[in-house]
Amino acid sequence: MEESVGRAVIGQSEPIRLINVALFARGHVLLEGDVGVGKTTVLRAFARAVGGKFERVEGTVDLMPGDLVYHTYVDAEGRPRIDPGPLLRHGEELVTFFFNEINRARPQVQSLLLRAMAERTVSAFNREYRFPSMTVFADRNRIEREETFELASAARDRFLFEVQMSTPTAREVRRALALDPVFHDADALVDKVEAGMLPWTELNAVAALVQRRVSASEALQDYVLDLWQATSAPSQYGIRLESVDMDRLILAGVSPRGISALIRAARVTAWLNGRLYVTPEDVQAVLRPAFSHRIFLTPVYALRQAEIVDALLGEMISRIAAP
């Protein structure tokens, strides 16, 4: 599946692997990246490979929670009609839900989405709708600041991963993206992905089996606990960053949900690599996407959040002894 999606979206092998990990870990993904790097295309490609229904919502300042649940209009005979909205119209067949520019939507809309992410249910029309196979993907507008509503810490913590999608730097890849007409037609690229390669109805069962069967030794568990502790008290592990007061750096470290996300993703990574046991390399492969959006810095350092957190995680990997 990764190879098939990789032919539709070139130069993004790491994000493709991380999205695949998230699918089998049954976690939601916050995508980070500049405009036009292929976020929508890669999600459409995965949606085609996994099967089920795909929905996309554009975040706008006037979007209301009800807009996700129902759609009102006047029919051809002039009578008002109410139909199910993007969250409900496919019922349990909804597998991939993409919220584009989520920070343009008001907090009330984000709150509704959070419930759908956490419980995979929504109450509407006097009944409860369930989406047992749904994975939510969202990205943020990082350019404009007007009429945007930044995600609260609790909202970001609901996402298993924050995946970075950058513009490819390899010259041949850039040449193909810019000059090869094949990559100018996103619909044709997505159509090349084999449909239904992975039965979406079996995702939850496979994911549960992976978590039960892939083991983590006691030494590996201690290593993960040290990594967790270091996100709150890096000085305890001798971690230092240039021009940073380490005692005044951390406002909040990774949550219990975050450490659970890390070990779930590490188990899936081990399984995808053909093993039934987790190694430190499996943990390190998913450390940044699992932790980077869950470490919150004090206001004096908040403007350098991305730079400092990346450096901090790098120091954690190099300084905390792995078994």
C-alpha positions as a Markdown table, in Angstrom:
| # | Residue | x | y | z |
|---|---|---|---|---|
| 1 | Met | 0.0 | 0.0 | 0.0 |
| 2 | Glu | 2.8 | 2.4 | 0.8 |
| 3 | Glu | 4.5 | 1.7 | -2.5 |
| 4 | Ser | 1.2 | 2.3 | -4.4 |
| 5 | Val | 0.5 | 5.6 | -2.6 |
| 6 | Gly | 4.2 | 6.6 | -3.1 |
| 7 | Arg | 3.8 | 6.4 | -6.8 |
| 8 | Ala | 0.9 | 9.0 | -6.6 |
| 9 | Val | 2.8 | 11.3 | -4.1 |
| 10 | Ile | 6.5 | 11.2 | -4.7 |
| 11 | Gly | 9.2 | 12.5 | -2.3 |
| 12 | Gln | 7.0 | 11.9 | 0.8 |
| 13 | Ser | 8.1 | 8.4 | 2.0 |
| 14 | Glu | 8.3 | 9.3 | 5.7 |
| 15 | Pro | 4.9 | 10.9 | 5.9 |
| 16 | Ile | 3.4 | 8.0 | 4.0 |
| 17 | Arg | 4.9 | 5.5 | 6.5 |
| 18 | Leu | 3.7 | 7.5 | 9.5 |
| 19 | Ile | 0.2 | 7.7 | 8.1 |
| 20 | Asn | 0.2 | 4.0 | 7.6 |
| 21 | Val | 1.4 | 3.5 | 11.2 |
| 22 | Ala | -1.4 | 5.8 | 12.4 |
| 23 | Leu | -4.0 | 3.7 | 10.4 |
| 24 | Phe | -3.0 | 0.5 | 12.1 |
| 25 | Ala | -2.6 | 2.2 | 15.5 |
| 26 | Arg | -6.1 | 3.6 | 15.0 |
| 27 | Gly | -5.1 | 7.1 | 15.7 |
| 28 | His | -5.9 | 10.5 | 14.1 |
| 29 | Val | -3.3 | 12.6 | 12.4 |
| 30 | Leu | -2.6 | 16.4 | 12.3 |
| 31 | Leu | -0.8 | 17.3 | 9.1 |
| 32 | Glu | 1.7 | 20.1 | 9.1 |
| 33 | Gly | 3.1 | 21.6 | 5.9 |
| 34 | Asp | 3.1 | 24.4 | 3.4 |
| 35 | Val | 0.4 | 24.9 | 0.8 |
| 36 | Gly | 0.5 | 22.6 | -2.2 |
| 37 | Val | 2.8 | 19.9 | -0.9 |
| 38 | Gly | 0.2 | 17.1 | -1.5 |
| 39 | Lys | -1.6 | 16.7 | 1.8 |
| 40 | Thr | -5.0 | 16.2 | 0.2 |
| 41 | Thr | -3.6 | 14.0 | -2.6 |
| 42 | Val | -1.9 | 11.6 | -0.2 |
| 43 | Leu | -5.1 | 11.3 | 1.9 |
| 44 | Arg | -7.2 | 10.6 | -1.2 |
| 45 | Ala | -4.7 | 8.0 | -2.2 |
| 46 | Phe | -4.8 | 6.3 | 1.2 |
| 47 | Ala | -8.6 | 6.5 | 1.2 |
| 48 | Arg | -8.7 | 4.7 | -2.2 |
| 49 | Ala | -6.3 | 2.0 | -1.0 |
| 50 | Val | -8.1 | 1.4 | 2.3 |
| 51 | Gly | -11.6 | 1.7 | 0.8 |
| 52 | Gly | -14.7 | 3.0 | 2.6 |
| 53 | Lys | -16.0 | 6.6 | 2.2 |
| 54 | Phe | -13.9 | 9.8 | 2.1 |
| 55 | Glu | -15.2 | 13.2 | 3.2 |
| 56 | Arg | -13.5 | 16.5 | 3.2 |
| 57 | Val | -14.5 | 19.7 | 5.0 |
| 58 | Glu | -13.1 | 23.2 | 4.5 |
| 59 | Gly | -12.6 | 25.2 | 7.7 |
| 60 | Thr | -14.1 | 28.6 | 7.5 |
| 61 | Val | -14.8 | 31.3 | 10.2 |
| 62 | Asp | -18.6 | 31.0 | 9.6 |
| 63 | Leu | -18.7 | 27.2 | 9.8 |
| 64 | Met | -21.0 | 26.0 | 12.6 |
| 65 | Pro | -21.2 | 22.7 | 14.4 |
| 66 | Gly | -24.5 | 21.9 | 12.7 |
| 67 | Asp | -22.8 | 22.2 | 9.3 |
| 68 | Leu | -20.9 | 18.9 | 10.0 |
| 69 | Val | -24.1 | 17.2 | 11.1 |
| 70 | Tyr | -26.8 | 18.3 | 8.6 |
| 71 | His | -27.3 | 20.2 | 5.4 |
| 72 | Thr | -30.3 | 22.5 | 4.8 |
| 73 | Tyr | -31.5 | 23.6 | 1.4 |
| 74 | Val | -34.6 | 24.3 | -0.7 |
| 75 | Asp | -35.5 | 21.6 | -3.1 |
| 76 | Ala | -36.8 | 22.0 | -6.7 |
| 77 | Glu | -40.4 | 22.4 | -5.5 |
| 78 | Gly | -39.5 | 25.2 | -3.1 |
| 79 | Arg | -39.8 | 23.1 | 0.1 |
| 80 | Pro | -37.1 | 23.2 | 2.8 |
| 81 | Arg | -35.1 | 20.0 | 3.2 |
| 82 | Ile | -32.6 | 18.7 | 5.7 |
| 83 | Asp | -30.2 | 16.0 | 4.8 |
| 84 | Pro | -27.3 | 14.4 | 6.8 |
| 85 | Gly | -24.1 | 16.4 | 6.7 |
| 86 | Pro | -20.5 | 15.2 | 5.9 |
| 87 | Leu | -20.1 | 13.4 | 9.2 |
| 88 | Leu | -23.4 | 11.5 | 8.9 |
| 89 | Arg | -24.2 | 10.9 | 5.3 |
| 90 | His | -22.1 | 7.7 | 4.9 |
| 91 | Gly | -22.9 | 6.2 | 8.3 |
| 92 | Glu | -20.5 | 3.4 | 9.4 |
| 93 | Glu | -18.9 | 3.4 | 6.0 |
| 94 | Leu | -17.1 | 6.7 | 6.7 |
| 95 | Val | -13.4 | 5.8 | 6.9 |
| 96 | Thr | -11.3 | 8.9 | 6.0 |
| 97 | Phe | -12.5 | 12.3 | 7.2 |
| 98 | Phe | -10.2 | 15.3 | 6.3 |
| 99 | Phe | -10.7 | 18.7 | 8.0 |
| 100 | Asn | -8.8 | 21.2 | 5.9 |
| 101 | Glu | -7.5 | 24.3 | 7.8 |
| 102 | Ile | -9.1 | 23.2 | 11.1 |
| 103 | Asn | -7.8 | 26.4 | 12.8 |
| 104 | Arg | -10.1 | 28.5 | 10.6 |
| 105 | Ala | -13.1 | 26.8 | 12.3 |
| 106 | Arg | -14.5 | 28.2 | 15.6 |
| 107 | Pro | -13.8 | 26.3 | 18.9 |
| 108 | Gln | -17.5 | 25.0 | 18.9 |
| 109 | Val | -16.8 | 23.2 | 15.6 |
| 110 | Gln | -13.5 | 21.9 | 16.9 |
| 111 | Ser | -15.2 | 20.6 | 20.0 |
| 112 | Leu | -17.7 | 18.6 | 18.0 |
| 113 | Leu | -14.9 | 17.1 | 16.0 |
| 114 | Leu | -13.0 | 16.2 | 19.2 |
| 115 | Arg | -16.0 | 14.1 | 20.4 |
| 116 | Ala | -16.2 | 12.4 | 17.0 |
| 117 | Met | -12.5 | 11.7 | 17.2 |
| 118 | Ala | -12.5 | 10.4 | 20.9 |
| 119 | Glu | -15.7 | 8.4 | 20.8 |
| 120 | Arg | -16.3 | 7.9 | 17.0 |
| 121 | Thr | -19.9 | 8.8 | 17.7 |
| 122 | Val | -22.2 | 11.8 | 17.2 |
| 123 | Ser | -25.7 | 12.3 | 18.4 |
| 124 | Ala | -28.2 | 13.8 | 15.9 |
| 125 | Phe | -31.8 | 13.4 | 14.8 |
| 126 | Asn | -32.7 | 11.7 | 18.1 |
| 127 | Arg | -30.2 | 8.9 | 17.5 |
| 128 | Glu | -26.5 | 8.1 | 17.8 |
| 129 | Tyr | -24.4 | 7.7 | 14.7 |
| 130 | Arg | -21.3 | 5.5 | 15.0 |
| 131 | Phe | -18.1 | 5.6 | 12.9 |
| 132 | Pro | -16.1 | 2.6 | 14.1 |
| 133 | Ser | -13.6 | 2.7 | 11.3 |
| 134 | Met | -13.1 | 6.5 | 10.9 |
| 135 | Thr | -9.7 | 8.1 | 11.0 |
| 136 | Val | -9.7 | 12.0 | 11.2 |
| 137 | Phe | -7.0 | 14.0 | 9.4 |
| 138 | Ala | -6.6 | 17.7 | 9.8 |
| 139 | Asp | -4.2 | 20.4 | 8.8 |
| 140 | Arg | -3.7 | 24.0 | 9.9 |
| 141 | Asn | -3.3 | 27.2 | 8.1 |
| 142 | Arg | 0.1 | 28.4 | 9.2 |
| 143 | Ile | 0.3 | 31.5 | 7.0 |
| 144 | Glu | -2.7 | 33.8 | 7.8 |
| 145 | Arg | -3.3 | 34.6 | 11.5 |
| 146 | Glu | -6.5 | 36.7 | 11.0 |
| 147 | Glu | -9.8 | 34.8 | 11.6 |
| 148 | Thr | -8.1 | 31.7 | 12.9 |
| 149 | Phe | -8.6 | 29.9 | 16.2 |
| 150 | Glu | -5.5 | 28.0 | 17.4 |
| 151 | Leu | -6.1 | 24.4 | 18.6 |
| 152 | Ala | -6.2 | 24.1 | 22.4 |
| 153 | Ser | -3.8 | 21.8 | 24.0 |
| 154 | Ala | -6.5 | 19.2 | 24.7 |
| 155 | Ala | -7.5 | 19.2 | 21.1 |
| 156 | Arg | -3.9 | 18.7 | 19.8 |
| 157 | Asp | -3.5 | 15.8 | 22.4 |
| 158 | Arg | -6.3 | 13.9 | 20.6 |
| 159 | Phe | -4.1 | 13.4 | 17.6 |
| 160 | Leu | -1.9 | 10.4 | 17.6 |
| 161 | Phe | 0.7 | 12.1 | 15.4 |
| 162 | Glu | 1.7 | 15.5 | 14.1 |
| 163 | Val | 3.2 | 14.7 | 10.7 |
| 164 | Gln | 5.4 | 17.1 | 8.8 |
| 165 | Met | 5.0 | 17.2 | 5.0 |
| 166 | Ser | 7.7 | 19.4 | 3.5 |
| 167 | Thr | 8.5 | 20.4 | 0.0 |
| 168 | Pro | 10.8 | 17.7 | -1.4 |
| 169 | Thr | 14.4 | 18.9 | -1.7 |
| 170 | Ala | 15.8 | 16.2 | -4.1 |
| 171 | Arg | 16.4 | 17.8 | -7.5 |
| 172 | Glu | 15.0 | 15.0 | -9.6 |
| 173 | Val | 11.8 | 14.9 | -7.5 |
| 174 | Arg | 11.4 | 18.6 | -7.8 |
| 175 | Arg | 12.0 | 18.4 | -11.6 |
| 176 | Ala | 9.2 | 15.7 | -11.9 |
| 177 | Leu | 6.8 | 17.7 | -9.8 |
| 178 | Ala | 7.3 | 20.9 | -11.7 |
| 179 | Leu | 7.8 | 19.6 | -15.3 |
| 180 | Asp | 6.3 | 16.1 | -15.7 |
| 181 | Pro | 2.6 | 16.4 | -16.8 |
| 182 | Val | 1.8 | 13.2 | -14.9 |
| 183 | Phe | 2.0 | 15.0 | -11.6 |
| 184 | His | -0.2 | 17.9 | -12.7 |
| 185 | Asp | -3.4 | 15.8 | -12.6 |
| 186 | Ala | -4.1 | 14.7 | -9.0 |
| 187 | Asp | -7.3 | 12.8 | -10.0 |
| 188 | Ala | -5.3 | 10.6 | -12.5 |
| 189 | Leu | -2.6 | 10.0 | -9.9 |
| 190 | Val | -5.1 | 8.9 | -7.3 |
| 191 | Asp | -6.9 | 6.6 | -9.8 |
| 192 | Lys | -3.6 | 4.7 | -10.3 |
| 193 | Val | -3.7 | 3.5 | -6.6 |
| 194 | Glu | -5.2 | 0.0 | -6.4 |
| 195 | Ala | -8.7 | 0.4 | -4.8 |
| 196 | Gly | -9.5 | -1.6 | -1.7 |
| 197 | Met | -6.0 | -3.0 | -1.1 |
| 198 | Leu | -6.7 | -3.1 | 2.6 |
| 199 | Pro | -10.2 | -4.2 | 3.8 |
| 200 | Trp | -11.3 | -1.3 | 6.0 |
| 201 | Thr | -13.8 | -3.5 | 7.8 |
| 202 | Glu | -10.8 | -5.4 | 9.3 |
| 203 | Leu | -8.7 | -2.5 | 10.4 |
| 204 | Asn | -9.9 | -2.5 | 14.0 |
| 205 | Ala | -9.4 | -6.2 | 14.4 |
| 206 | Val | -5.9 | -6.2 | 12.9 |
| 207 | Ala | -5.0 | -3.2 | 15.1 |
| 208 | Ala | -6.1 | -4.9 | 18.2 |
| 209 | Leu | -4.2 | -8.0 | 17.3 |
| 210 | Val | -1.0 | -6.1 | 16.7 |
| 211 | Gln | -1.3 | -4.5 | 20.2 |
| 212 | Arg | -1.8 | -7.8 | 21.8 |
| 213 | Arg | 0.8 | -9.8 | 20.0 |
| 214 | Val | 3.8 | -7.3 | 19.7 |
| 215 | Ser | 5.6 | -7.3 | 23.0 |
| 216 | Ala | 7.8 | -4.7 | 24.8 |
| 217 | Ser | 10.5 | -5.9 | 27.2 |
| 218 | Glu | 10.8 | -4.5 | 30.7 |
| 219 | Ala | 14.0 | -2.7 | 29.7 |
| 220 | Leu | 12.2 | -1.2 | 26.7 |
| 221 | Gln | 9.3 | -0.1 | 29.0 |
| 222 | Asp | 11.8 | 1.6 | 31.4 |
| 223 | Tyr | 13.3 | 3.4 | 28.4 |
| 224 | Val | 9.9 | 4.7 | 27.3 |
| 225 | Leu | 9.2 | 5.9 | 30.9 |
| 226 | Asp | 12.5 | 7.8 | 30.9 |
| 227 | Leu | 11.6 | 9.5 | 27.6 |
| 228 | Trp | 8.3 | 10.4 | 29.1 |
| 229 | Gln | 9.8 | 11.9 | 32.3 |
| 230 | Ala | 12.3 | 13.8 | 30.2 |
| 231 | Thr | 9.5 | 15.8 | 28.5 |
| 232 | Ser | 8.7 | 17.3 | 31.9 |
| 233 | Ala | 12.1 | 17.5 | 33.6 |
| 234 | Pro | 14.8 | 17.4 | 30.9 |
| 235 | Ser | 17.5 | 18.6 | 33.4 |
| 236 | Gln | 17.2 | 15.3 | 35.3 |
| 237 | Tyr | 18.8 | 13.6 | 32.3 |
| 238 | Gly | 21.5 | 16.2 | 31.7 |
| 239 | Ile | 19.8 | 17.6 | 28.7 |
| 240 | Arg | 20.9 | 21.2 | 27.8 |
| 241 | Leu | 20.0 | 23.4 | 24.9 |
| 242 | Glu | 22.0 | 26.5 | 23.9 |
| 243 | Ser | 20.6 | 29.8 | 25.1 |
| 244 | Val | 17.7 | 28.1 | 26.9 |
| 245 | Asp | 17.1 | 28.1 | 30.6 |
| 246 | Met | 16.0 | 24.5 | 31.1 |
| 247 | Asp | 14.4 | 25.2 | 34.5 |
| 248 | Arg | 12.0 | 27.7 | 32.9 |
| 249 | Leu | 11.5 | 25.9 | 29.6 |
| 250 | Ile | 8.6 | 23.4 | 30.1 |
| 251 | Leu | 5.1 | 24.5 | 30.8 |
| 252 | Ala | 3.6 | 21.0 | 30.4 |
| 253 | Gly | 5.1 | 17.7 | 29.3 |
| 254 | Val | 3.6 | 14.8 | 27.4 |
| 255 | Ser | 0.3 | 13.5 | 28.8 |
| 256 | Pro | -0.5 | 9.9 | 29.7 |
| 257 | Arg | -2.5 | 9.7 | 26.4 |
| 258 | Gly | 0.7 | 10.8 | 24.6 |
| 259 | Ile | 2.9 | 8.0 | 26.1 |
| 260 | Ser | 0.2 | 5.5 | 25.2 |
| 261 | Ala | 0.2 | 6.8 | 21.7 |
| 262 | Leu | 3.9 | 6.4 | 21.5 |
| 263 | Ile | 4.0 | 2.7 | 22.5 |
| 264 | Arg | 1.0 | 1.9 | 20.3 |
| 265 | Ala | 2.7 | 3.4 | 17.3 |
| 266 | Ala | 6.0 | 1.7 | 18.2 |
| 267 | Arg | 4.3 | -1.7 | 18.3 |
| 268 | Val | 2.8 | -1.0 | 14.8 |
| 269 | Thr | 6.2 | 0.1 | 13.5 |
| 270 | Ala | 7.8 | -3.2 | 14.8 |
| 271 | Trp | 5.1 | -5.2 | 13.1 |
| 272 | Leu | 5.5 | -3.4 | 9.8 |
| 273 | Asn | 9.2 | -4.1 | 10.1 |
| 274 | Gly | 8.4 | -7.9 | 10.4 |
| 275 | Arg | 8.9 | -8.3 | 14.2 |
| 276 | Leu | 6.8 | -9.2 | 17.2 |
| 277 | Tyr | 8.9 | -7.3 | 19.6 |
| 278 | Val | 9.6 | -3.5 | 20.0 |
| 279 | Thr | 13.2 | -2.2 | 19.7 |
| 280 | Pro | 14.5 | 1.3 | 20.7 |
| 281 | Glu | 14.7 | 2.1 | 17.0 |
| 282 | Asp | 10.9 | 1.5 | 16.7 |
| 283 | Val | 10.3 | 4.0 | 19.5 |
| 284 | Gln | 12.7 | 6.6 | 18.1 |
| 285 | Ala | 11.1 | 6.3 | 14.7 |
| 286 | Val | 7.8 | 7.6 | 16.0 |
| 287 | Leu | 9.0 | 9.8 | 18.9 |
| 288 | Arg | 8.9 | 13.1 | 17.1 |
| 289 | Pro | 5.5 | 12.8 | 15.5 |
| 290 | Ala | 4.0 | 11.4 | 18.8 |
| 291 | Phe | 5.6 | 13.9 | 21.1 |
| 292 | Ser | 6.2 | 17.2 | 19.2 |
| 293 | His | 2.7 | 18.5 | 19.5 |
| 294 | Arg | 2.3 | 17.4 | 23.2 |
| 295 | Ile | 5.2 | 19.4 | 24.7 |
| 296 | Phe | 4.2 | 23.0 | 25.7 |
| 297 | Leu | 6.8 | 25.7 | 26.4 |
| 298 | Thr | 6.6 | 28.7 | 28.7 |
| 299 | Pro | 5.6 | 32.0 | 27.0 |
| 300 | Val | 9.1 | 33.2 | 26.8 |
| 301 | Tyr | 10.0 | 30.3 | 24.5 |
| 302 | Ala | 6.7 | 29.7 | 22.8 |
| 303 | Leu | 7.5 | 31.7 | 19.7 |
| 304 | Arg | 10.4 | 29.2 | 19.0 |
| 305 | Gln | 8.2 | 26.1 | 19.8 |
| 306 | Ala | 9.0 | 24.1 | 16.7 |
| 307 | Glu | 12.7 | 24.7 | 16.8 |
| 308 | Ile | 13.2 | 24.1 | 20.5 |
| 309 | Val | 11.0 | 21.0 | 20.8 |
| 310 | Asp | 12.8 | 19.4 | 17.8 |
| 311 | Ala | 16.1 | 20.1 | 19.4 |
| 312 | Leu | 14.9 | 18.8 | 22.8 |
| 313 | Leu | 13.6 | 15.5 | 21.3 |
| 314 | Gly | 16.9 | 15.1 | 19.5 |
| 315 | Glu | 18.8 | 15.5 | 22.7 |
| 316 | Met | 16.5 | 13.0 | 24.5 |
| 317 | Ile | 17.3 | 10.4 | 21.8 |
| 318 | Ser | 21.1 | 11.0 | 22.1 |
| 319 | Arg | 21.4 | 11.3 | 25.9 |
| 320 | Ile | 18.9 | 8.8 | 27.3 |
| 321 | Ala | 20.4 | 5.4 | 27.3 |
| 322 | Ala | 18.6 | 2.9 | 25.2 |
| 323 | Pro | 18.5 | -0.9 | 26.1 |
